C-alpha cells in the first residue's frame, strides 16, 4: 500500500516557569542593592536618584527585559509549532488530493471468454449468471479458456495479434457510432509490441491517429501512470487498451482477454487509484478499504464487489468488503497480467449503470490489488 506521509512532530515546548522568575526578582534586587552599597563611593550620600537607580531600577529593568525575551522566545516557539503543523496538514491534504484523482471513463470494451458485448459482461454483475464458458485441454492436459465468440476454439498461434486486431475494431466501431471527433492525445497499452502494432494498424487504417509516444504498461501496478496521464484538455481523449494471456498451468484455468477504455471529461464513471495489499508485510485489509473509501468518497460499502479468484476475495474479506458470491474465476479464468484490468473494466461497467463497485485481483504471489469505480455523481465536479 501507499500510505499517507508521516512527519515528525515538532519538538516539545517547555513553558516558562514564571514562579521561578518571581522568586528570582527579590533575590536579584537584594544582590543589586548589596553590590551597589559595596561599590558606592565612601562619603557619597545614598539618598539620591542615582543610588536608587543602580540598586533598584536598573536590576528591575534587566529582569523585565529578561522576562520579555523569555516571553518572546515562547511566542516564537508556539508560532513555529503552529506553522509546522499547518505545513504538515497542507502536505497531507495535497497528498490525499493527488491520490484521490480519478480516471474518467466514457466507454469500456471487453473481449473475454464470456463474450465481446457489453451485455455479455453486464450479466456477470448480478445473478442469474451466464453459462460457464467451455474449456479445452492443451497437449499437457492443462485447461484453457478461449474467446470462442470472437476467434473460435482454434490453436493459440498468433492469437494475441488476432485478439488485438479484433479489439481495435471494437474501439473503432465505438468511435464511429458515437461520431467521436475528439483526438486521442494519450495512448496506453498493455501487451507486447506485436499486438500493439496490430491494434494500432486497425485504428490508423481508418484515419484514427494515435500518439507516437505510447505509455507502455507492464502490469496493473502501473495504473497510477494512466490516471496521472489524463489530459487536461476537455476536447481530447485518453485511450487505454491491452491484451493478456496466462501460461497454461495445472493450478488454474489459463485464459485470454483484452480491454479498452475511452477516457475523457464527459465520463459518467470514475476509476480510483488502486492499492496493493501485502498481507505478509502486516498490512491490514481494513486499512486498505478505508483508504479506498476516502479516495472514492464512499460513506459505506460499495454497492457491488467483484473478485478475480478466491484468494483475492479471502484477503479482502476481513475488511467487510465481501465478494463471496462474485468470484469470477469460473467465467474469466486467469488471464495473467490483464486480469486486474478486466476486473476494473467490469467495475466501470457497474459504475456506468449508476452503482459503485469494488474489485480485487491477484497481482503477484501474496500480493493483491484492489480498487473502486464510482458513478461521476459520487463526487462534486
N, C-alpha and C positions, 0 to 999 in steps of 0.2 A: 504494500500500500504506500501511497504518497501521503505523508502526514502533514498537517499544518505546521508551519515553522514554530520552533520553540526558542525563546530568547532568555538569557539570564535576567533575573530580577535585579533592580537597582540596589546598590549597597544599602544596608540597613542604616537608617538615620538615627543618630544618638541625640536626643533632645537635650537642650541646655538645662543644667541643674541649677535653677535660679536660686534655690535656697542656699546653696553654697556661695553664690555671688553675694547674697545679702549678708551672710555670715562674714564674708571676706571684707565687706565695707568697713565696719568698725575697726577691724584689725589693721587695714590699710591706713585709716585715719590716725590710729594710735601710733603706728610706726612713722607716719609722716610727721606727726606732731613731735615725737621723740627726736627724730632726725633734725627737724628744724631747730629745736631748742639746743641740741648739741652743737649744731653748726652756726647758731646765731651769734653774731659778734658780741663779746662781753661788754657790758655797759650800754648797749643799744637798747632803747625801750622796745618792749614786746607788744605794747598796746598800740599797734599800728596796723594799717591795712596790709602792708607788705608781709608782716609776720603771719597774719591770719590767712593771707592768700597762699603762702607756701605750706602752712601747716594744715589747712582745711580745704580751701577752694581748689587748689591745684590737684591734690590727690583725688578729690571728688570728681573733678573734670576727667582725670585719667580713668577713673573707674567707670564713669558714664560712657566714655569713648570705647572702652573695652567691652562694656555691655552692648553698646550699639553695634560694634563689629561682630560680636558673637551672634547677635540677632540677625545681622545681615547674612552671615555665613549660613545660619539656619534657614532663612528665607530662600537663599540661593540654592541650597541643597534640596529644599522642597520643590522649588521650581524645576530644577534639573530632573528630579524624580518624576514629576508630572510630565515633563517633556519626553522623558524616556518611555514612559507608559503610553503616551499618545503616539509616539513613533512606532512602538511595538503594535499597538492596536491598528494603526493605519497600515502597517505592513501585513498584518494578518488579514485585515479586510481586503486588501489588494490581492492577497493570495487566494482568498475564497472567491473573489470576483473572477479571477483568472481561471480557477478550477471549475467555476460554475458556468463557464462559456459552453454553449451547446452547438451541435451541428444541426442546422435547419434542413430537414429532409422533405422534398416535394414529392418524390416518387421513388418506389422501391421495385426492383425487378429481381426475380429469383429463378434459378434453374436448379432443381434438386431431384432426387429420386421420386418425390411426390408429384412433381409436375413443373410446368413453366408458367402457369397462370396465377394471377393474384388470388383467385377464388380457391385454387388448389391449396394454397398456403394459409388462407384465412380459415380453412377447415381445421387446421392444427391448433387454432387459438381457443376453440371451445368444442365440447362434445356435441354430437357424436363424431368421433374422429374417423378419417378415411381409412380405407383398407391399407394394411401394411404392404409396402412395395415388395415385389418379387426379388429374391436374391439368387445369385448364381455362384457356383464354385469355380475357383481357378484350378490350375493343374496340381496345386499343392493341397487342395481341399479347403482353402480359406474362402469364407463367404464374402461376396462382392455385391454392391448395390449400385446399379447404374441409373442413368436418367432415361428410362425407356420411352417416355413420351416425346423425347427430343431426338435421341440417337439410336434407339433400339437396344437390343441386348448383345450387340456385336462385341468384337475384341476391343482392347484398350489402346491399340496403336493409334497415335495421333488424336486421341480423344480430347486432350487438353486444347489442341488447336481447334477442333470441331466445336467444342463447347464454347470456347472464347468467341468464335465466329458467330455462333448462334446467339450468344449473349449480346454481341454487338448489334445484331439485327433486332433484338428486343428493345434495346436502347434507341435505336434509330426509329423504330415504329412508334415508341412513346413520344419522341421529339416531334415526329411528323403529325401524330394525332393531336398533340397539344398546340400545333402550329408555333413551335418554340422559335423565337428569334434571338434570344439571348445567347451570346457565345459562351463556350466553355473556357473559362480563364484558368482553372486549376484542374489537373487530371491526376488522380491517384490510382495506382494499380498494384494488385496483389497477385503475383504469379511470375512465371519465367518470361524471358524475352520473346520466345517463340509465340506463346499465347498472346502476349501484349501486341506483337506485330499483327497477328490475325484479327484481334479485336479492333485495333486502330484502323486497319485497312478497310473494314466494313464501313465505319463511320466516314472516313475520309473519301471513300469512293462515292459517297452521296453528298459530298460538299460540307460535311461537318468537320471543321478544322479543330484539331486538338493541340494543346501547347506542346512545344518541343521538349520542355523540361518536365519530365514525368516524376512525380513523387512516388518512388518505389517503396512498397511496404513488404516487410518480411513476415510479420505476424500481427496479431491483434494487440500486442503490447505497444504498437506504434499508432494506435487510434488517436492519441493526442495530437499527433502531427497533422492528421486530417482536420481536426477541429481548429487547430491554430492556423491552418492554411485557408480557411474560408474567406473569400474576397469581400472587401468592404463595399464594393460597387454593387448596388442593388440590381443592376442590369446585366449581371454576369452569373454564370453557374459554376459550381464545382461538381465534377463527376468522379465518383469513387467506384471502382469496379475490380473484379478479380475472380480467379478460378483456383480451386484447390482440390486435391485428392489425397487420400491416405494410402500408405503402403499396406498391402494385404497382410493380415495377421490372424493368428488363431484366437487372439484375445478379444477381438471386436469385429464388427462388420464394416469393412472398408467401403467408402462411398466417394462420390464426387459431387461438387456443387459449384455454382457460380452466382455472383450477386452484382448488382449495380445500384448506386444511389445517385439521384439527381438532387443536388442541394442548392438552395437559393433562398432569398429573403422573402419569398412568397409561400414558404413552407407552412404546413399545418402540423408537423410533428418535429420534435426536438430530441436529439440524442445527447445524453450526458456523457461526460468523460467516464471511462471505465476505471475500475480499481482492481488490482491483482491481490488476491488473498494468499498469504503464505502461512498456512497453519503450523508448519514445522518451525517457523520462526516465532511462534507465540502470538501471531496476530489473530484477533477475535472477529468472528463474522458479524457480531453486533456492532462493532466499531465501523466495519466496512459499510454496512447498510445505513448506519446513522449518517455517515459522510455522504453516501449517495443520495439519501433523502434530502440533505441540505443542498446538494447540487441541483436537484430537481424540484426543490421547494415542496416536497411531499409532506402532508400533515399526518400521514399514516402509512399503511402498507400500500404498495402499488396494486392496482385493480387486477392485474394478471402477473403471472410469474412463469417463466419458461426455463427449462434446464436441458442441456445437451445430453447429459447422461446422469446416472445415479450418483456417481462420485462427486460431481459438482453440486448436485442437489443436496447431498448429505453434508457437504462442507458448509453450505449456507443455511441449512435448516435451523441451527441453534439461534439464529438471529430472529426467527419468526417469519422470514420470507420463505414460504413453502411452495415448491413446485412438484409436490408428490404426484399429482395427477397429470403433470405436464412434462414428463421426461420423454423427450422426442427421439431418443436413440433408435427405437424400432422403425421410425419413418425416415429419418435422415441419415442414420449410420454415423460413422466417423469419417469426416471429410478432411481431416488434417488441419492445416493452419487456417482454412477458410471457415471452419465450424463456428467460431465466435462471431464472425461477420454474418453468417446465416442466422444465428440466433438473434443478433441485433437487428437484422432486417425484419424478422418476424415480429419483434417487439415494436419496430417502427410501423409495421402494418397495423398493429393494435392501436398505436397512438394516432395513426391517421383515421381510425374509426372512433376516436374520442376517448380512448381508455389508456391510462398509464399502464406500463408493462415493464417488469424487470426481466433480466435474462442472466444466465450464468453458463459457463462452459469451461472445460479444462484447457489450460494453456500449455503447461508442461507438467512433468511429474511433480505432484504435490503442490501445484500452482493452479489457481482457479481465477478466471477473470469474470467480472460482473459489472453490469451497467443498468441503466434505466432509460426508457423512452417515454416521453410525455406529450400530450397534445399541446399545441402552442399556447392555448389559453391558460395553461397551468402557471405561466409566468407573465408578469407585466412587460409589455413591449410598446 
